[in-house]
Amino acid sequence: MSARYAVDGGNAREIASWYQRTLETAAFSTESLSGPLEDRSYVLDSVGNGTCRLQVAIGPLGGVTFVTIRYGAACPNA
């Protein structure tokens, strides 16, 4: 399962930090938070209990910031 959201405006760094805090509250550990990359995007890699992994990519494009969440195959309901 994956999801993609568009946020009107938005600061990619602030959004990445929010996802990091929220996932850590939900018992996910941060493996890495990369960025800003060349396109001003950030990538957050997290792992939950067992082998559930997810990646959140946050990237600005024009006046919109896109958030893409990718769930690993080992995640429940993935």
PDB file of N, H, CA, C and O in Angstrom:
ATOM      1  N   MET A   1       0.848  -1.160   0.000  1.00  0.00           N
ATOM      2  CA  MET A   1       0.000   0.000   0.000  1.00  0.00           C
ATOM      3  C   MET A   1       0.900   1.232   0.000  1.00  0.00           C
ATOM      4  O   MET A   1       1.915   1.272   0.696  1.00  0.00           O
ATOM      5  N   SER A   2       0.529   2.204  -0.764  1.00  0.00           N
ATOM      6  H   SER A   2      -0.295   2.172  -1.329  1.00  0.00           H
ATOM      7  CA  SER A   2       1.241   3.472  -0.787  1.00  0.00           C
ATOM      8  C   SER A   2       0.217   4.588  -0.819  1.00  0.00           C
ATOM      9  O   SER A   2      -0.959   4.361  -1.099  1.00  0.00           O
ATOM     10  N   ALA A   3       0.672   5.788  -0.531  1.00  0.00           N
ATOM     11  H   ALA A   3       1.628   5.972  -0.303  1.00  0.00           H
ATOM     12  CA  ALA A   3      -0.222   6.938  -0.550  1.00  0.00           C
ATOM     13  C   ALA A   3       0.558   8.147  -1.039  1.00  0.00           C
ATOM     14  O   ALA A   3       1.771   8.240  -0.848  1.00  0.00           O
ATOM     15  N   ARG A   4      -0.158   9.077  -1.677  1.00  0.00           N
ATOM     16  H   ARG A   4      -1.143   9.002  -1.832  1.00  0.00           H
ATOM     17  CA  ARG A   4       0.463  10.330  -2.112  1.00  0.00           C
ATOM     18  C   ARG A   4      -0.506  11.462  -1.819  1.00  0.00           C
ATOM     19  O   ARG A   4      -1.687  11.401  -2.161  1.00  0.00           O
ATOM     20  N   TYR A   5       0.018  12.489  -1.182  1.00  0.00           N
ATOM     21  H   TYR A   5       0.978  12.539  -0.904  1.00  0.00           H
ATOM     22  CA  TYR A   5      -0.785  13.644  -0.797  1.00  0.00           C
ATOM     23  C   TYR A   5      -0.152  14.901  -1.356  1.00  0.00           C
ATOM     24  O   TYR A   5       1.062  14.966  -1.549  1.00  0.00           O
ATOM     25  N   ALA A   6      -0.978  15.891  -1.614  1.00  0.00           N
ATOM     26  H   ALA A   6      -1.964  15.838  -1.458  1.00  0.00           H
ATOM     27  CA  ALA A   6      -0.506  17.204  -2.030  1.00  0.00           C
ATOM     28  C   ALA A   6      -0.862  18.202  -0.940  1.00  0.00           C
ATOM     29  O   ALA A   6      -2.010  18.272  -0.501  1.00  0.00           O
ATOM     30  N   VAL A   7       0.128  18.973  -0.506  1.00  0.00           N
ATOM     31  H   VAL A   7       1.061  18.916  -0.862  1.00  0.00           H
ATOM     32  CA  VAL A   7      -0.069  19.984   0.522  1.00  0.00           C
ATOM     33  C   VAL A   7       0.130  21.336  -0.140  1.00  0.00           C
ATOM     34  O   VAL A   7       1.194  21.606  -0.697  1.00  0.00           O
ATOM     35  N   ASP A   8      -0.879  22.182  -0.082  1.00  0.00           N
ATOM     36  H   ASP A   8      -1.743  21.963   0.371  1.00  0.00           H
ATOM     37  CA  ASP A   8      -0.772  23.510  -0.669  1.00  0.00           C
ATOM     38  C   ASP A   8       0.287  24.298   0.095  1.00  0.00           C
ATOM     39  O   ASP A   8       0.193  24.477   1.309  1.00  0.00           O
ATOM     40  N   GLY A   9       1.293  24.762  -0.639  1.00  0.00           N
ATOM     41  H   GLY A   9       1.369  24.616  -1.625  1.00  0.00           H
ATOM     42  CA  GLY A   9       2.404  25.440   0.034  1.00  0.00           C
ATOM     43  C   GLY A   9       3.190  24.422   0.831  1.00  0.00           C
ATOM     44  O   GLY A   9       3.554  23.372   0.301  1.00  0.00           O
ATOM     45  N   GLY A  10       3.453  24.701   2.059  1.00  0.00           N
ATOM     46  H   GLY A  10       3.157  25.553   2.490  1.00  0.00           H
ATOM     47  CA  GLY A  10       4.132  23.741   2.931  1.00  0.00           C
ATOM     48  C   GLY A  10       5.638  23.830   2.830  1.00  0.00           C
ATOM     49  O   GLY A  10       6.186  24.113   1.765  1.00  0.00           O
ATOM     50  N   ASN A  11       6.291  23.590   3.928  1.00  0.00           N
ATOM     51  H   ASN A  11       5.846  23.360   4.793  1.00  0.00           H
ATOM     52  CA  ASN A  11       7.741  23.593   4.028  1.00  0.00           C
ATOM     53  C   ASN A  11       8.193  22.146   4.142  1.00  0.00           C
ATOM     54  O   ASN A  11       7.863  21.473   5.118  1.00  0.00           O
ATOM     55  N   ALA A  12       8.944  21.656   3.159  1.00  0.00           N
ATOM     56  H   ALA A  12       9.212  22.203   2.366  1.00  0.00           H
ATOM     57  CA  ALA A  12       9.333  20.246   3.117  1.00  0.00           C
ATOM     58  C   ALA A  12      10.060  19.818   4.387  1.00  0.00           C
ATOM     59  O   ALA A  12       9.813  18.724   4.893  1.00  0.00           O
ATOM     60  N   ARG A  13      10.941  20.650   4.907  1.00  0.00           N
ATOM     61  H   ARG A  13      11.141  21.540   4.495  1.00  0.00           H
ATOM     62  CA  ARG A  13      11.696  20.300   6.120  1.00  0.00           C
ATOM     63  C   ARG A  13      10.766  20.161   7.322  1.00  0.00           C
ATOM     64  O   ARG A  13      10.894  19.214   8.098  1.00  0.00           O
ATOM     65  N   GLU A  14       9.831  21.096   7.480  1.00  0.00           N
ATOM     66  H   GLU A  14       9.727  21.866   6.850  1.00  0.00           H
ATOM     67  CA  GLU A  14       8.885  21.028   8.597  1.00  0.00           C
ATOM     68  C   GLU A  14       7.974  19.807   8.484  1.00  0.00           C
ATOM     69  O   GLU A  14       7.669  19.159   9.485  1.00  0.00           O
ATOM     70  N   ILE A  15       7.546  19.502   7.271  1.00  0.00           N
ATOM     71  H   ILE A  15       7.794  20.029   6.458  1.00  0.00           H
ATOM     72  CA  ILE A  15       6.693  18.324   7.070  1.00  0.00           C
ATOM     73  C   ILE A  15       7.470  17.056   7.387  1.00  0.00           C
ATOM     74  O   ILE A  15       6.937  16.153   8.033  1.00  0.00           O
ATOM     75  N   ALA A  16       8.729  16.971   6.943  1.00  0.00           N
ATOM     76  H   ALA A  16       9.162  17.704   6.418  1.00  0.00           H
ATOM     77  CA  ALA A  16       9.560  15.797   7.236  1.00  0.00           C
ATOM     78  C   ALA A  16       9.749  15.630   8.740  1.00  0.00           C
ATOM     79  O   ALA A  16       9.671  14.516   9.258  1.00  0.00           O
ATOM     80  N   SER A  17       9.996  16.726   9.436  1.00  0.00           N
ATOM     81  H   SER A  17      10.060  17.631   9.016  1.00  0.00           H
ATOM     82  CA  SER A  17      10.162  16.669  10.895  1.00  0.00           C
ATOM     83  C   SER A  17       8.879  16.214  11.578  1.00  0.00           C
ATOM     84  O   SER A  17       8.923  15.442  12.536  1.00  0.00           O
ATOM     85  N   TRP A  18       7.741  16.687  11.090  1.00  0.00           N
ATOM     86  H   TRP A  18       7.705  17.314  10.311  1.00  0.00           H
ATOM     87  CA  TRP A  18       6.452  16.276  11.665  1.00  0.00           C
ATOM     88  C   TRP A  18       6.252  14.774  11.497  1.00  0.00           C
ATOM     89  O   TRP A  18       5.865  14.091  12.445  1.00  0.00           O
ATOM     90  N   TYR A  19       6.516  14.247  10.285  1.00  0.00           N
ATOM     91  H   TYR A  19       6.831  14.802   9.515  1.00  0.00           H
ATOM     92  CA  TYR A  19       6.373  12.800  10.063  1.00  0.00           C
ATOM     93  C   TYR A  19       7.340  12.015  10.949  1.00  0.00           C
ATOM     94  O   TYR A  19       6.973  10.972  11.489  1.00  0.00           O
ATOM     95  N   GLN A  20       8.559  12.502  11.102  1.00  0.00           N
ATOM     96  H   GLN A  20       8.857  13.350  10.663  1.00  0.00           H
ATOM     97  CA  GLN A  20       9.528  11.803  11.943  1.00  0.00           C
ATOM     98  C   GLN A  20       9.021  11.720  13.382  1.00  0.00           C
ATOM     99  O   GLN A  20       9.037  10.643  13.980  1.00  0.00           O
ATOM    100  N   ARG A  21       8.577  12.836  13.940  1.00  0.00           N
ATOM    101  H   ARG A  21       8.564  13.710  13.454  1.00  0.00           H
ATOM    102  CA  ARG A  21       8.061  12.832  15.320  1.00  0.00           C
ATOM    103  C   ARG A  21       6.831  11.934  15.454  1.00  0.00           C
ATOM    104  O   ARG A  21       6.712  11.177  16.418  1.00  0.00           O
ATOM    105  N   THR A  22       5.930  12.019  14.496  1.00  0.00           N
ATOM    106  H   THR A  22       6.027  12.633  13.713  1.00  0.00           H
ATOM    107  CA  THR A  22       4.686  11.238  14.549  1.00  0.00           C
ATOM    108  C   THR A  22       4.967   9.747  14.448  1.00  0.00           C
ATOM    109  O   THR A  22       4.372   8.955  15.180  1.00  0.00           O
ATOM    110  N   LEU A  23       5.861   9.355  13.558  1.00  0.00           N
ATOM    111  H   LEU A  23       6.345   9.998  12.964  1.00  0.00           H
ATOM    112  CA  LEU A  23       6.193   7.936  13.424  1.00  0.00           C
ATOM    113  C   LEU A  23       6.925   7.417  14.659  1.00  0.00           C
ATOM    114  O   LEU A  23       6.699   6.282  15.078  1.00  0.00           O
ATOM    115  N   GLU A  24       7.788   8.226  15.237  1.00  0.00           N
ATOM    116  H   GLU A  24       7.971   9.148  14.896  1.00  0.00           H
ATOM    117  CA  GLU A  24       8.479   7.785  16.457  1.00  0.00           C
ATOM    118  C   GLU A  24       7.495   7.638  17.613  1.00  0.00           C
ATOM    119  O   GLU A  24       7.670   6.758  18.456  1.00  0.00           O
ATOM    120  N   THR A  25       6.482   8.467  17.669  1.00  0.00           N
ATOM    121  H   THR A  25       6.340   9.182  16.984  1.00  0.00           H
ATOM    122  CA  THR A  25       5.433   8.321  18.681  1.00  0.00           C
ATOM    123  C   THR A  25       4.659   7.022  18.460  1.00  0.00           C
ATOM    124  O   THR A  25       4.174   6.413  19.414  1.00  0.00           O
ATOM    125  N   ALA A  26       4.548   6.602  17.207  1.00  0.00           N
ATOM    126  H   ALA A  26       4.943   7.096  16.433  1.00  0.00           H
ATOM    127  CA  ALA A  26       3.834   5.370  16.855  1.00  0.00           C
ATOM    128  C   ALA A  26       4.755   4.158  16.865  1.00  0.00           C
ATOM    129  O   ALA A  26       4.428   3.140  16.256  1.00  0.00           O
ATOM    130  N   ALA A  27       5.898   4.241  17.539  1.00  0.00           N
ATOM    131  H   ALA A  27       6.164   5.068  18.034  1.00  0.00           H
ATOM    132  CA  ALA A  27       6.835   3.133  17.738  1.00  0.00           C
ATOM    133  C   ALA A  27       7.661   2.774  16.503  1.00  0.00           C
ATOM    134  O   ALA A  27       8.137   1.644  16.395  1.00  0.00           O
ATOM    135  N   PHE A  28       7.839   3.701  15.583  1.00  0.00           N
ATOM    136  H   PHE A  28       7.453   4.619  15.671  1.00  0.00           H
ATOM    137  CA  PHE A  28       8.760   3.500  14.476  1.00  0.00           C
ATOM    138  C   PHE A  28      10.082   4.170  14.828  1.00  0.00           C
ATOM    139  O   PHE A  28      10.102   5.227  15.457  1.00  0.00           O
ATOM    140  N   SER A  29      11.171   3.557  14.424  1.00  0.00           N
ATOM    141  H   SER A  29      11.155   2.698  13.912  1.00  0.00           H
ATOM    142  CA  SER A  29      12.496   4.136  14.640  1.00  0.00           C
ATOM    143  C   SER A  29      12.976   4.759  13.343  1.00  0.00           C
ATOM    144  O   SER A  29      12.771   4.204  12.264  1.00  0.00           O
ATOM    145  N   THR A  30      13.611   5.906  13.451  1.00  0.00           N
ATOM    146  H   THR A  30      13.777   6.357  14.328  1.00  0.00           H
ATOM    147  CA  THR A  30      14.152   6.570  12.272  1.00  0.00           C
ATOM    148  C   THR A  30      15.482   5.942  11.915  1.00  0.00           C
ATOM    149  O   THR A  30      16.391   5.883  12.744  1.00  0.00           O
ATOM    150  N   GLU A  31      15.601   5.469  10.677  1.00  0.00           N
ATOM    151  H   GLU A  31      14.863   5.517  10.003  1.00  0.00           H
ATOM    152  CA  GLU A  31      16.884   4.976  10.185  1.00  0.00           C
ATOM    153  C   GLU A  31      17.680   6.115   9.574  1.00  0.00           C
ATOM    154  O   GLU A  31      18.894   6.205   9.762  1.00  0.00           O
ATOM    155  N   SER A  32      16.996   6.985   8.842  1.00  0.00           N
ATOM    156  H   SER A  32      16.010   6.912   8.689  1.00  0.00           H
ATOM    157  CA  SER A  32      17.678   8.143   8.266  1.00  0.00           C
ATOM    158  C   SER A  32      16.662   9.193   7.841  1.00  0.00           C
ATOM    159  O   SER A  32      15.518   8.893   7.501  1.00  0.00           O
ATOM    160  N   LEU A  33      17.125  10.428   7.877  1.00  0.00           N
ATOM    161  H   LEU A  33      18.055  10.672   8.153  1.00  0.00           H
ATOM    162  CA  LEU A  33      16.381  11.547   7.319  1.00  0.00           C
ATOM    163  C   LEU A  33      17.372  12.278   6.423  1.00  0.00           C
ATOM    164  O   LEU A  33      18.296  12.932   6.907  1.00  0.00           O
ATOM    165  N   SER A  34      17.172  12.160   5.119  1.00  0.00           N
ATOM    166  H   SER A  34      16.422  11.629   4.726  1.00  0.00           H
ATOM    167  CA  SER A  34      18.093  12.728   4.142  1.00  0.00           C
ATOM    168  C   SER A  34      17.523  14.017   3.561  1.00  0.00           C
ATOM    169  O   SER A  34      16.327  14.113   3.285  1.00  0.00           O
ATOM    170  N   GLY A  35      18.385  14.991   3.383  1.00  0.00           N
ATOM    171  H   GLY A  35      19.356  14.913   3.607  1.00  0.00           H
ATOM    172  CA  GLY A  35      17.946  16.209   2.735  1.00  0.00           C
ATOM    173  C   GLY A  35      18.513  17.437   3.413  1.00  0.00           C
ATOM    174  O   GLY A  35      19.071  17.357   4.507  1.00  0.00           O
ATOM    175  N   PRO A  36      18.370  18.540   2.775  1.00  0.00           N
ATOM    176  CA  PRO A  36      17.646  18.692   1.515  1.00  0.00           C
ATOM    177  C   PRO A  36      18.470  18.130   0.349  1.00  0.00           C
ATOM    178  O   PRO A  36      19.684  18.319   0.273  1.00  0.00           O
ATOM    179  N   LEU A  37      17.782  17.444  -0.539  1.00  0.00           N
ATOM    180  H   LEU A  37      16.796  17.290  -0.477  1.00  0.00           H
ATOM    181  CA  LEU A  37      18.413  16.906  -1.727  1.00  0.00           C
ATOM    182  C   LEU A  37      18.442  17.996  -2.807  1.00  0.00           C
ATOM    183  O   LEU A  37      18.002  19.123  -2.578  1.00  0.00           O
ATOM    184  N   GLU A  38      18.949  17.654  -3.948  1.00  0.00           N
ATOM    185  H   GLU A  38      19.306  16.739  -4.134  1.00  0.00           H
ATOM    186  CA  GLU A  38      19.110  18.617  -5.037  1.00  0.00           C
ATOM    187  C   GLU A  38      17.819  19.353  -5.386  1.00  0.00           C
ATOM    188  O   GLU A  38      17.845  20.537  -5.719  1.00  0.00           O
ATOM    189  N   ASP A  39      16.700  18.654  -5.308  1.00  0.00           N
ATOM    190  H   ASP A  39      16.679  17.691  -5.037  1.00  0.00           H
ATOM    191  CA  ASP A  39      15.411  19.258  -5.657  1.00  0.00           C
ATOM    192  C   ASP A  39      14.679  19.834  -4.433  1.00  0.00           C
ATOM    193  O   ASP A  39      13.485  20.124  -4.502  1.00  0.00           O
ATOM    194  N   ARG A  40      15.405  20.000  -3.310  1.00  0.00           N
ATOM    195  H   ARG A  40      16.376  19.765  -3.254  1.00  0.00           H
ATOM    196  CA  ARG A  40      14.887  20.516  -2.043  1.00  0.00           C
ATOM    197  C   ARG A  40      13.944  19.536  -1.335  1.00  0.00           C
ATOM    198  O   ARG A  40      13.177  19.932  -0.457  1.00  0.00           O
ATOM    199  N   SER A  41      14.006  18.272  -1.717  1.00  0.00           N
ATOM    200  H   SER A  41      14.629  17.951  -2.430  1.00  0.00           H
ATOM    201  CA  SER A  41      13.161  17.257  -1.092  1.00  0.00           C
ATOM    202  C   SER A  41      13.889  16.606   0.082  1.00  0.00           C
ATOM    203  O   SER A  41      15.098  16.760   0.255  1.00  0.00           O
ATOM    204  N   TYR A  42      13.116  15.877   0.881  1.00  0.00           N
ATOM    205  H   TYR A  42      12.134  15.752   0.741  1.00  0.00           H
ATOM    206  CA  TYR A  42      13.618  15.121   2.029  1.00  0.00           C
ATOM    207  C   TYR A  42      13.079  13.702   1.926  1.00  0.00           C
ATOM    208  O   TYR A  42      11.991  13.479   1.395  1.00  0.00           O
ATOM    209  N   VAL A  43      13.847  12.742   2.437  1.00  0.00           N
ATOM    210  H   VAL A  43      14.731  12.922   2.868  1.00  0.00           H
ATOM    211  CA  VAL A  43      13.416  11.345   2.458  1.00  0.00           C
ATOM    212  C   VAL A  43      13.639  10.812   3.870  1.00  0.00           C
ATOM    213  O   VAL A  43      14.740  10.888   4.415  1.00  0.00           O
ATOM    214  N   LEU A  44      12.576  10.276   4.443  1.00  0.00           N
ATOM    215  H   LEU A  44      11.681  10.215   4.001  1.00  0.00           H
ATOM    216  CA  LEU A  44      12.601   9.710   5.786  1.00  0.00           C
ATOM    217  C   LEU A  44      12.421   8.199   5.684  1.00  0.00           C
ATOM    218  O   LEU A  44      11.415   7.728   5.154  1.00  0.00           O
ATOM    219  N   ASP A  45      13.392   7.438   6.188  1.00  0.00           N
ATOM    220  H   ASP A  45      14.210   7.821   6.619  1.00  0.00           H
ATOM    221  CA  ASP A  45      13.304   5.976   6.222  1.00  0.00           C
ATOM    222  C   ASP A  45      13.107   5.546   7.662  1.00  0.00           C
ATOM    223  O   ASP A  45      13.875   5.932   8.543  1.00  0.00           O
ATOM    224  N   SER A  46      12.064   4.736   7.906  1.00  0.00           N
ATOM    225  H   SER A  46      11.440   4.422   7.190  1.00  0.00           H
ATOM    226  CA  SER A  46      11.718   4.300   9.260  1.00  0.00           C
ATOM    227  C   SER A  46      11.458   2.806   9.274  1.00  0.00           C
ATOM    228  O   SER A  46      11.123   2.205   8.253  1.00  0.00           O
ATOM    229  N   VAL A  47      11.620   2.213  10.461  1.00  0.00           N
ATOM    230  H   VAL A  47      11.891   2.701  11.291  1.00  0.00           H
ATOM    231  CA  VAL A  47      11.335   0.794  10.643  1.00  0.00           C
ATOM    232  C   VAL A  47      10.500   0.635  11.910  1.00  0.00           C
ATOM    233  O   VAL A  47      10.758   1.263  12.937  1.00  0.00           O
ATOM    234  N   GLY A  48       9.489  -0.229  11.800  1.00  0.00           N
ATOM    235  H   GLY A  48       9.280  -0.739  10.965  1.00  0.00           H
ATOM    236  CA  GLY A  48       8.620  -0.492  12.943  1.00  0.00           C
ATOM    237  C   GLY A  48       8.962  -1.812  13.580  1.00  0.00           C
ATOM    238  O   GLY A  48      10.046  -2.352  13.362  1.00  0.00           O
ATOM    239  N   ASN A  49       8.050  -2.333  14.364  1.00  0.00           N
ATOM    240  H   ASN A  49       7.170  -1.894  14.541  1.00  0.00           H
ATOM    241  CA  ASN A  49       8.253  -3.637  14.999  1.00  0.00           C
ATOM    242  C   ASN A  49       8.411  -4.699  13.932  1.00  0.00           C
ATOM    243  O   ASN A  49       7.731  -4.663  12.907  1.00  0.00           O
ATOM    244  N   GLY A  50       9.284  -5.622  14.163  1.00  0.00           N
ATOM    245  H   GLY A  50       9.837  -5.652  14.996  1.00  0.00           H
ATOM    246  CA  GLY A  50       9.524  -6.677  13.187  1.00  0.00           C
ATOM    247  C   GLY A  50      10.270  -6.129  11.991  1.00  0.00           C
ATOM    248  O   GLY A  50      11.296  -5.466  12.139  1.00  0.00           O
ATOM    249  N   THR A  51       9.758  -6.404  10.811  1.00  0.00           N
ATOM    250  H   THR A  51       8.924  -6.942  10.690  1.00  0.00           H
ATOM    251  CA  THR A  51      10.433  -5.976   9.591  1.00  0.00           C
ATOM    252  C   THR A  51       9.619  -4.956   8.799  1.00  0.00           C
ATOM    253  O   THR A  51       9.897  -4.733   7.621  1.00  0.00           O
ATOM    254  N   CYS A  52       8.636  -4.344   9.414  1.00  0.00           N
ATOM    255  H   CYS A  52       8.410  -4.526  10.371  1.00  0.00           H
ATOM    256  CA  CYS A  52       7.828  -3.327   8.734  1.00  0.00           C
ATOM    257  C   CYS A  52       8.670  -2.072   8.509  1.00  0.00           C
ATOM    258  O   CYS A  52       9.152  -1.458   9.461  1.00  0.00           O
ATOM    259  N   ARG A  53       8.838  -1.705   7.256  1.00  0.00           N
ATOM    260  H   ARG A  53       8.446  -2.204   6.483  1.00  0.00           H
ATOM    261  CA  ARG A  53       9.626  -0.527   6.901  1.00  0.00           C
ATOM    262  C   ARG A  53       8.747   0.420   6.112  1.00  0.00           C
ATOM    263  O   ARG A  53       7.865  -0.003   5.364  1.00  0.00           O
ATOM    264  N   LEU A  54       9.000   1.714   6.290  1.00  0.00           N
ATOM    265  H   LEU A  54       9.717   2.057   6.898  1.00  0.00           H
ATOM    266  CA  LEU A  54       8.344   2.675   5.432  1.00  0.00           C
ATOM    267  C   LEU A  54       9.245   3.818   5.085  1.00  0.00           C
ATOM    268  O   LEU A  54      10.202   4.143   5.789  1.00  0.00           O
ATOM    269  N   GLN A  55       8.896   4.427   3.952  1.00  0.00           N
ATOM    270  H   GLN A  55       8.119   4.164   3.381  1.00  0.00           H
ATOM    271  CA  GLN A  55       9.658   5.557   3.462  1.00  0.00           C
ATOM    272  C   GLN A  55       8.683   6.681   3.159  1.00  0.00           C
ATOM    273  O   GLN A  55       7.653   6.472   2.518  1.00  0.00           O
ATOM    274  N   VAL A  56       9.021   7.874   3.628  1.00  0.00           N
ATOM    275  H   VAL A  56       9.857   8.043   4.148  1.00  0.00           H
ATOM    276  CA  VAL A  56       8.212   9.059   3.358  1.00  0.00           C
ATOM    277  C   VAL A  56       9.095  10.024   2.578  1.00  0.00           C
ATOM    278  O   VAL A  56      10.142  10.450   3.066  1.00  0.00           O
ATOM    279  N   ALA A  57       8.672  10.364   1.374  1.00  0.00           N
ATOM    280  H   ALA A  57       7.822  10.018   0.977  1.00  0.00           H
ATOM    281  CA  ALA A  57       9.395  11.326   0.539  1.00  0.00           C
ATOM    282  C   ALA A  57       8.567  12.597   0.474  1.00  0.00           C
ATOM    283  O   ALA A  57       7.374  12.554   0.173  1.00  0.00           O
ATOM    284  N   ILE A  58       9.196  13.718   0.755  1.00  0.00           N
ATOM    285  H   ILE A  58      10.165  13.752   1.000  1.00  0.00           H
ATOM    286  CA  ILE A  58       8.520  15.010   0.784  1.00  0.00           C
ATOM    287  C   ILE A  58       9.242  15.925  -0.183  1.00  0.00           C
ATOM    288  O   ILE A  58      10.431  16.197  -0.013  1.00  0.00           O
ATOM    289  N   GLY A  59       8.532  16.402  -1.199  1.00  0.00           N
ATOM    290  H   GLY A  59       7.567  16.181  -1.337  1.00  0.00           H
ATOM    291  CA  GLY A  59       9.188  17.236  -2.188  1.00  0.00           C
ATOM    292  C   GLY A  59       8.317  18.368  -2.688  1.00  0.00           C
ATOM    293  O   GLY A  59       7.160  18.151  -3.050  1.00  0.00           O
ATOM    294  N   PRO A  60       8.866  19.582  -2.712  1.00  0.00           N
ATOM    295  CA  PRO A  60       8.128  20.719  -3.234  1.00  0.00           C
ATOM    296  C   PRO A  60       8.160  20.736  -4.764  1.00  0.00           C
ATOM    297  O   PRO A  60       9.155  20.368  -5.387  1.00  0.00           O
ATOM    298  N   LEU A  61       7.055  21.170  -5.342  1.00  0.00           N
ATOM    299  H   LEU A  61       6.246  21.470  -4.836  1.00  0.00           H
ATOM    300  CA  LEU A  61       6.972  21.315  -6.795  1.00  0.00           C
ATOM    301  C   LEU A  61       6.009  22.455  -7.074  1.00  0.00           C
ATOM    302  O   LEU A  61       4.800  22.313  -6.892  1.00  0.00           O
ATOM    303  N   GLY A  62       6.538  23.579  -7.514  1.00  0.00           N
ATOM    304  H   GLY A  62       7.521  23.695  -7.662  1.00  0.00           H
ATOM    305  CA  GLY A  62       5.703  24.762  -7.698  1.00  0.00           C
ATOM    306  C   GLY A  62       5.215  25.233  -6.341  1.00  0.00           C
ATOM    307  O   GLY A  62       6.008  25.359  -5.408  1.00  0.00           O
ATOM    308  N   GLY A  63       3.941  25.489  -6.218  1.00  0.00           N
ATOM    309  H   GLY A  63       3.297  25.386  -6.976  1.00  0.00           H
ATOM    310  CA  GLY A  63       3.369  25.942  -4.952  1.00  0.00           C
ATOM    311  C   GLY A  63       2.808  24.816  -4.115  1.00  0.00           C
ATOM    312  O   GLY A  63       2.077  25.062  -3.156  1.00  0.00           O
ATOM    313  N   VAL A  64       3.142  23.570  -4.465  1.00  0.00           N
ATOM    314  H   VAL A  64       3.736  23.370  -5.244  1.00  0.00           H
ATOM    315  CA  VAL A  64       2.601  22.393  -3.779  1.00  0.00           C
ATOM    316  C   VAL A  64       3.752  21.545  -3.249  1.00  0.00           C
ATOM    317  O   VAL A  64       4.797  21.443  -3.891  1.00  0.00           O
ATOM    318  N   THR A  65       3.565  20.947  -2.097  1.00  0.00           N
ATOM    319  H   THR A  65       2.715  21.030  -1.575  1.00  0.00           H
ATOM    320  CA  THR A  65       4.537  19.997  -1.574  1.00  0.00           C
ATOM    321  C   THR A  65       3.886  18.620  -1.591  1.00  0.00           C
ATOM    322  O   THR A  65       2.821  18.423  -1.006  1.00  0.00           O
ATOM    323  N   PHE A  66       4.523  17.676  -2.258  1.00  0.00           N
ATOM    324  H   PHE A  66       5.388  17.836  -2.734  1.00  0.00           H
ATOM    325  CA  PHE A  66       3.987  16.319  -2.360  1.00  0.00           C
ATOM    326  C   PHE A  66       4.601  15.438  -1.284  1.00  0.00           C
ATOM    327  O   PHE A  66       5.804  15.495  -1.028  1.00  0.00           O
ATOM    328  N   VAL A  67       3.764  14.628  -0.661  1.00  0.00           N
ATOM    329  H   VAL A  67       2.787  14.582  -0.869  1.00  0.00           H
ATOM    330  CA  VAL A  67       4.188  13.665   0.351  1.00  0.00           C
ATOM    331  C   VAL A  67       3.829  12.282  -0.180  1.00  0.00           C
ATOM    332  O   VAL A  67       2.657  11.985  -0.416  1.00  0.00           O
ATOM    333  N   THR A  68       4.843  11.438  -0.367  1.00  0.00           N
ATOM    334  H   THR A  68       5.794  11.679  -0.175  1.00  0.00           H
ATOM    335  CA  THR A  68       4.628  10.073  -0.850  1.00  0.00           C
ATOM    336  C   THR A  68       5.060   9.115   0.244  1.00  0.00           C
ATOM    337  O   THR A  68       6.194   9.177   0.718  1.00  0.00           O
ATOM    338  N   ILE A  69       4.156   8.228   0.646  1.00  0.00           N
ATOM    339  H   ILE A  69       3.235   8.178   0.261  1.00  0.00           H
ATOM    340  CA  ILE A  69       4.431   7.245   1.696  1.00  0.00           C
ATOM    341  C   ILE A  69       4.428   5.865   1.057  1.00  0.00           C
ATOM    342  O   ILE A  69       3.457   5.464   0.415  1.00  0.00           O
ATOM    343  N   ARG A  70       5.527   5.148   1.243  1.00  0.00           N
ATOM    344  H   ARG A  70       6.315   5.474   1.765  1.00  0.00           H
ATOM    345  CA  ARG A  70       5.653   3.795   0.690  1.00  0.00           C
ATOM    346  C   ARG A  70       5.792   2.813   1.861  1.00  0.00           C
ATOM    347  O   ARG A  70       6.666   2.963   2.715  1.00  0.00           O
ATOM    348  N   TYR A  71       4.927   1.826   1.879  1.00  0.00           N
ATOM    349  H   TYR A  71       4.218   1.704   1.186  1.00  0.00           H
ATOM    350  CA  TYR A  71       4.932   0.800   2.907  1.00  0.00           C
ATOM    351  C   TYR A  71       5.637  -0.436   2.392  1.00  0.00           C
ATOM    352  O   TYR A  71       5.421  -0.832   1.246  1.00  0.00           O
ATOM    353  N   GLY A  72       6.478  -1.057   3.209  1.00  0.00           N
ATOM    354  H   GLY A  72       6.654  -0.735   4.140  1.00  0.00           H
ATOM    355  CA  GLY A  72       7.135  -2.297   2.815  1.00  0.00           C
ATOM    356  C   GLY A  72       6.165  -3.466   2.821  1.00  0.00           C
ATOM    357  O   GLY A  72       5.124  -3.422   3.477  1.00  0.00           O
ATOM    358  N   ALA A  73       6.514  -4.503   2.091  1.00  0.00           N
ATOM    359  H   ALA A  73       7.360  -4.539   1.558  1.00  0.00           H
ATOM    360  CA  ALA A  73       5.647  -5.674   1.992  1.00  0.00           C
ATOM    361  C   ALA A  73       5.415  -6.370   3.323  1.00  0.00           C
ATOM    362  O   ALA A  73       4.414  -7.069   3.482  1.00  0.00           O
ATOM    363  N   ALA A  74       6.320  -6.197   4.288  1.00  0.00           N
ATOM    364  H   ALA A  74       7.134  -5.629   4.159  1.00  0.00           H
ATOM    365  CA  ALA A  74       6.187  -6.857   5.592  1.00  0.00           C
ATOM    366  C   ALA A  74       5.256  -6.107   6.550  1.00  0.00           C
ATOM    367  O   ALA A  74       4.991  -6.590   7.651  1.00  0.00           O
ATOM    368  N   CYS A  75       4.763  -4.943   6.149  1.00  0.00           N
ATOM    369  H   CYS A  75       4.979  -4.550   5.255  1.00  0.00           H
ATOM    370  CA  CYS A  75       3.870  -4.187   7.015  1.00  0.00           C
ATOM    371  C   CYS A  75       2.461  -4.782   6.983  1.00  0.00           C
ATOM    372  O   CYS A  75       2.005  -5.238   5.934  1.00  0.00           O
ATOM    373  N   PRO A  76       1.774  -4.780   8.119  1.00  0.00           N
ATOM    374  CA  PRO A  76       0.401  -5.282   8.135  1.00  0.00           C
ATOM    375  C   PRO A  76      -0.461  -4.524   7.117  1.00  0.00           C
ATOM    376  O   PRO A  76      -0.355  -3.304   6.993  1.00  0.00           O
ATOM    377  N   ASN A  77      -1.283  -5.233   6.418  1.00  0.00           N
ATOM    378  H   ASN A  77      -1.369  -6.224   6.519  1.00  0.00           H
ATOM    379  CA  ASN A  77      -2.195  -4.669   5.420  1.00  0.00           C
ATOM    380  C   ASN A  77      -1.483  -3.984   4.262  1.00  0.00           C
ATOM    381  O   ASN A  77      -2.080  -3.158   3.571  1.00  0.00           O
ATOM    382  N   ALA A  78      -0.212  -4.318   4.040  1.00  0.00           N
ATOM    383  H   ALA A  78       0.273  -4.989   4.601  1.00  0.00           H
ATOM    384  CA  ALA A  78       0.518  -3.683   2.928  1.00  0.00           C
ATOM    385  C   ALA A  78       0.199  -4.363   1.625  1.00  0.00           C
ATOM    386  O   ALA A  78       0.717  -3.970   0.580  1.00  0.00           O
TER     387      ALA A  78
END
